[in-house]
Amino acid sequence: MAPPDVLASQGRRQATAHAGDATTSRQRAQLRRELKQRRNSLPDTQREQIAHEVLLHLKNWRLFRNAHRIAAYDAVGAELPTAMLQAFIQQSQAELYLPTLPSNRKGRLRFVRTTATSRWRHNRYAIPEPLCAHDSPAINPAFLDLILVPLVGFDANGNRIGMGAGYYDRTLVFRGLRKVWQRPRLVGLAYACQQVEALPSAPWDIPLDAIVTENGIITPN
């Protein structure tokens, strides 16, 4: 795997707050493009092998084993595949939830329980998502134990950069308002090549509690 990047622009003094916001936005957009290219360059077989290794790390992790309500995601494009992971959760004693998009593009995700009898539809991005029903209810995300989230890039401090729509940050904003109760735990799933030395952060970013790659589990200090 390629070594972590060093962001050349990190640490530059910004002239004003407005200029700093604009610069950070440009940094994130450029970094997102570079990391997506890096992720896309992995062969399908390698992505599946890494997904298998990530699952092995999760199986041996007490935080994952003790979770009863777990939210995952359906992989899009070159995101880390989750089919094996979802199957494992459903075969265990845990409940599996998947996100559904809001009708408003600035809205928040809903997490719907999935079972063998769940019905599905495709959202506006052609991603299959479960329909909320009596046997597949939505849950307040505050009552989830663990949310496994996709990402485009991350650093060792738990900073995450996603696709840019902001769904997870808006949905989980309550995490930043708490001082004691830190549920749900937020765990990013990624390839090791998606790690960078440091990410430019924004005030609305919700940091991760851990990141799992083929190399193991990274927990921020």
Residue pairs with C-beta under 8 A, 6 or more apart in sequence:
1 191
1 192
1 193
1 215
2 38
2 193
4 195
4 196
4 197
5 34
5 196
5 197
6 197
7 27
7 31
7 196
7 197
7 198
7 199
7 200
9 23
9 27
9 200
10 197
10 198
10 200
12 23
14 20
14 23
24 200
24 201
24 202
27 200
28 161
28 164
28 199
28 200
28 202
29 164
31 153
31 161
31 196
31 199
31 200
32 152
32 153
32 161
32 163
32 164
35 152
35 153
35 161
35 194
35 196
36 78
36 152
38 193
38 194
39 78
39 79
39 152
39 191
39 193
39 194
40 77
40 78
42 50
42 78
42 191
42 193
47 78
47 80
47 81
47 191
48 81
49 214
50 80
50 191
50 213
50 214
51 80
51 81
51 82
51 83
51 84
51 85
52 84
53 214
54 80
54 85
54 189
54 212
54 213
54 214
55 84
55 85
55 88
57 212
57 216
57 217
58 64
58 85
58 212
59 65
59 88
61 212
61 217
63 146
63 185
63 187
63 210
64 70
64 146
64 187
66 145
67 94
67 145
67 146
67 185
68 93
68 94
68 95
68 145
69 94
69 95
69 97
69 139
69 143
69 144
69 145
69 146
69 184
70 89
70 94
70 95
70 96
70 97
70 144
70 145
70 146
70 147
70 148
71 96
71 97
71 98
71 99
71 111
71 141
71 144
71 146
71 147
71 148
71 184
72 82
72 85
72 86
72 89
72 96
72 97
72 98
72 148
73 79
73 82
73 98
73 99
73 148
73 149
73 150
74 82
74 98
74 127
74 128
74 129
75 81
75 82
75 83
75 150
76 125
76 127
76 150
79 150
80 150
80 189
80 190
80 191
82 148
82 189
85 148
85 189
86 96
86 114
89 96
90 96
90 114
90 115
90 116
95 113
96 113
96 114
97 111
97 112
97 113
97 114
97 139
97 144
98 111
98 112
98 114
98 129
98 130
99 109
99 110
99 111
99 112
99 129
99 167
100 109
100 110
100 111
100 112
100 123
100 129
100 130
100 132
100 138
101 107
101 109
101 123
101 124
101 125
101 127
101 129
101 167
102 108
102 109
102 110
102 167
105 165
106 166
106 170
107 170
108 167
108 170
108 171
109 141
109 167
109 168
109 171
110 132
110 138
111 138
111 139
111 141
111 144
111 147
112 118
112 129
112 130
112 131
112 132
112 136
112 137
112 138
112 139
113 130
113 136
113 137
113 138
113 139
114 130
114 136
115 135
115 136
117 135
117 136
118 130
118 131
118 133
118 135
118 136
119 130
119 131
119 133
119 136
120 128
120 129
120 130
120 131
121 128
121 129
121 131
122 128
122 129
123 129
130 136
132 138
141 147
141 171
141 172
141 184
142 174
142 183
142 184
143 183
143 184
144 183
144 184
145 183
145 184
145 185
146 184
146 185
146 187
147 168
147 172
147 184
147 185
147 186
147 187
148 187
148 188
148 189
149 160
149 162
149 168
149 186
149 187
149 188
149 189
149 208
150 162
150 188
150 189
151 160
151 161
151 162
151 188
151 189
151 190
151 194
151 211
152 161
152 162
152 163
152 194
153 160
153 161
153 190
153 194
153 195
153 196
153 199
154 160
154 161
154 188
154 190
154 194
154 195
154 196
154 199
154 208
154 211
155 195
155 196
155 197
155 198
155 199
156 195
156 218
156 220
157 198
157 199
157 207
157 220
157 221
158 207
158 208
158 209
158 210
158 211
158 220
159 198
159 199
159 201
159 205
159 207
159 208
160 188
160 199
160 205
160 206
160 207
160 208
161 199
162 168
162 169
166 204
168 206
169 204
169 205
169 206
170 204
172 184
172 186
172 206
173 204
173 206
175 182
175 184
175 186
175 206
176 206
182 209
185 209
185 210
186 206
186 207
186 208
186 209
186 210
187 208
187 209
187 210
187 211
187 212
188 208
188 210
188 211
188 212
189 211
189 212
190 211
190 212
190 213
191 213
191 214
192 213
192 214
192 215
194 213
195 211
195 213
195 218
207 220
208 220
209 219
209 220
210 217
210 218
210 219
210 220
211 217
211 218
212 218
